[in-house]
Amino acid sequence: MKIGIIGAGNIGGTLARKLTRLGHSVALANSRGPETLAALAAETGATAVSVADAVKDVELVIVTIPQKAIPLLPQGLFRDVPEAVITVDTGNYYPAFRDGRIDAIENGMAESRWVAQQLGRPVLKAFNNITAQSLAEGGRPPGTAGRIALPVAGDDARAKAVVIGLVDALGFDGIDAGSLDESWRQQPGTPVYGTDWDAEGVRLALAQANRARSAELRELGVQKMQQLPPGFTHQDVINLLRSLQ
Ligand SMILES: NC(=O)c1ccc[n+]([C@@H]2O[C@H](COP(=O)([O-])OP(=O)(O)OC[C@H]3O[C@@H](n4cnc5c(N)ncnc54)[C@H](OP(=O)(O)O)[C@@H]3O)[C@@H](O)[C@H]2O)c1
């Protein structure tokens, strides 16, 4: 596929590496301009482009930038992008830690619904609940016992099937997590967030998500993360997130 990625950090960079390895053609953009992506482009074979060019002549766009930066994307970015082009949002809302308060989300709108509104474009939510390290290193062939599963939420069945297929090719079981309005079930502070469960575990975790407590658990998670001792491991992070529920 031809894939545009907006954001070249932990998640965008990891996806660029993995998707180019699978043979996809990747156009990659950040906020500072393509010249700052020369090293990553050389490493991966991705093409460094401007944000405007990351949505041109592609079949799928992945938006993977901090939530607070979504309104800073160029106005009308998707205006001329054909409807068939699928858009994926990997974002998470961290008001105190990073993003500042966003009233619509505080008032109960699913984070990715807000992103879709800002972009003027339907999105699917995927890759938001896995750490960059697990995304980079945790992929396994289909059928492997304990294969990490990732929820994919969205309103368009065709688009969801494509993204679930991509998740599978990247080494993870893709789980249909329902509509975009249901995607609060995979936001920070929920049982599926950062916990590397397999397919059965993800289905259970999505069902057990508690909307009333997720913001409180998200903040508790941030606080506990900041208290991890020096030299903490990735497994410590997963254990911490599992222990929150
Ligand atoms: N880190 C994780 O483990 C993880 C896991 C799952 C989901 N997420 C979520 O995924 C999103 C990205 O996370 P990340 O950790 O990859 O972030 P990150 O490492 O901080 O990278 C952010 C990227 O977004 C780019 N960016 C920022 N503002 C932009 C703008 N206005 N236009 C274009 N590009 C812009 C940055 O470009 P510059 O460097 O040029 O500014 C950078 O390449 C966040 O919402 C995060 O919560 C993160």
The ligand as an SDF file (V2000), in Angstrom:
LIG
                    3D

 48 52  0  0  0  0  0  0  0  0999 V2000
    4.8970    6.5470   22.7970 N   0  0  0  0  0  0  0  0  0  0  0  0
    4.0930    5.5450   22.8780 C   0  0  0  0  0  0  0  0  0  0  0  0
    4.4640    4.4440   23.3710 O   0  0  0  0  0  0  0  0  0  0  0  0
    2.6830    5.6550   22.3450 C   0  0  0  0  0  0  0  0  0  0  0  0
    1.9360    4.4910   22.2150 C   0  0  0  0  0  0  0  0  0  0  0  0
    0.6800    4.5360   21.6520 C   0  0  0  0  0  0  0  0  0  0  0  0
    0.1400    5.7430   21.2630 C   0  0  0  0  0  0  0  0  0  0  0  0
    0.8480    6.8910   21.4530 N   0  0  0  0  0  0  0  0  0  0  0  0
    0.1870    8.1490   21.0480 C   0  0  0  0  0  0  0  0  0  0  0  0
    0.4950    8.3910   19.6810 O   0  0  0  0  0  0  0  0  0  0  0  0
    0.7340    9.7900   19.4640 C   0  0  0  0  0  0  0  0  0  0  0  0
    2.1990    9.9820   19.0470 C   0  0  0  0  0  0  0  0  0  0  0  0
    2.9960    9.5250   20.1150 O   0  0  0  0  0  0  0  0  0  0  0  0
    4.5960    9.4280   20.0140 P   0  0  0  0  0  0  0  0  0  0  0  0
    5.0360    8.8600   21.3100 O   0  0  0  0  0  0  0  0  0  0  0  0
    4.9900    8.7910   18.7260 O   0  0  0  0  0  0  0  0  0  0  0  0
    4.9490   10.9820   19.9790 O   0  0  0  0  0  0  0  0  0  0  0  0
    6.4020   11.6630   19.8570 P   0  0  0  0  0  0  0  0  0  0  0  0
    7.4580   10.6110   19.9670 O   0  0  0  0  0  0  0  0  0  0  0  0
    6.4040   12.8100   20.7690 O   0  0  0  0  0  0  0  0  0  0  0  0
    6.4090   12.1710   18.3400 O   0  0  0  0  0  0  0  0  0  0  0  0
    5.4770   13.1190   17.9180 C   0  0  0  0  0  0  0  0  0  0  0  0
    5.6630   13.3410   16.4390 C   0  0  0  0  0  0  0  0  0  0  0  0
    4.6050   14.1960   16.0430 O   0  0  0  0  0  0  0  0  0  0  0  0
    5.1590   15.2260   15.2370 C   0  0  0  0  0  0  0  0  0  0  0  0
    4.3370   16.4200   15.3150 N   0  0  0  0  0  0  0  0  0  0  0  0
    4.0310   17.1710   16.4070 C   0  0  0  0  0  0  0  0  0  0  0  0
    3.2690   18.2110   16.0630 N   0  0  0  0  0  0  0  0  0  0  0  0
    3.0840   18.1210   14.7220 C   0  0  0  0  0  0  0  0  0  0  0  0
    2.4150   18.9210   13.7820 C   0  0  0  0  0  0  0  0  0  0  0  0
    1.7260   20.0210   14.1370 N   0  0  0  0  0  0  0  0  0  0  0  0
    2.4750   18.5730   12.4800 N   0  0  0  0  0  0  0  0  0  0  0  0
    3.1540   17.4590   12.1040 C   0  0  0  0  0  0  0  0  0  0  0  0
    3.8080   16.6560   12.9510 N   0  0  0  0  0  0  0  0  0  0  0  0
    3.7680   16.9850   14.2510 C   0  0  0  0  0  0  0  0  0  0  0  0
    6.5350   15.4550   15.8270 C   0  0  0  0  0  0  0  0  0  0  0  0
    7.3290   16.1320   14.8800 O   0  0  0  0  0  0  0  0  0  0  0  0
    8.5360   17.0850   15.3760 P   0  0  0  0  0  0  0  0  0  0  0  0
    9.4690   16.2070   16.1250 O   0  0  0  0  0  0  0  0  0  0  0  0
    9.0860   17.6150   14.1070 O   0  0  0  0  0  0  0  0  0  0  0  0
    7.8760   18.1390   16.2310 O   0  0  0  0  0  0  0  0  0  0  0  0
    6.9780   14.0190   16.0750 C   0  0  0  0  0  0  0  0  0  0  0  0
    7.4900   13.4480   14.9030 O   0  0  0  0  0  0  0  0  0  0  0  0
    0.4020   10.4690   20.7930 C   0  0  0  0  0  0  0  0  0  0  0  0
   -0.9510   10.8710   20.8090 O   0  0  0  0  0  0  0  0  0  0  0  0
    0.6280    9.3690   21.8260 C   0  0  0  0  0  0  0  0  0  0  0  0
   -0.1280    9.5710   22.9980 O   0  0  0  0  0  0  0  0  0  0  0  0
    2.1260    6.8480   21.9580 C   0  0  0  0  0  0  0  0  0  0  0  0
  1  2  1  0
  2  3  2  0
  2  4  1  0
  4  5  1  0
  4 48  2  0
  5  6  2  0
  6  7  1  0
  7  8  2  0
  8  9  1  0
  8 48  1  0
  9 10  1  0
  9 46  1  0
 10 11  1  0
 11 12  1  0
 11 44  1  0
 12 13  1  0
 13 14  1  0
 14 15  2  0
 14 16  1  0
 14 17  1  0
 17 18  1  0
 18 19  2  0
 18 20  1  0
 18 21  1  0
 21 22  1  0
 22 23  1  0
 23 24  1  0
 23 42  1  0
 24 25  1  0
 25 26  1  0
 25 36  1  0
 26 27  1  0
 26 35  1  0
 27 28  2  0
 28 29  1  0
 29 30  1  0
 29 35  2  0
 30 31  1  0
 30 32  2  0
 32 33  1  0
 33 34  2  0
 34 35  1  0
 36 37  1  0
 36 42  1  0
 37 38  1  0
 38 39  2  0
 38 40  1  0
 38 41  1  0
 42 43  1  0
 44 45  1  0
 44 46  1  0
 46 47  1  0
M  CHG  2   8   1  16  -1
M  END
$$$$
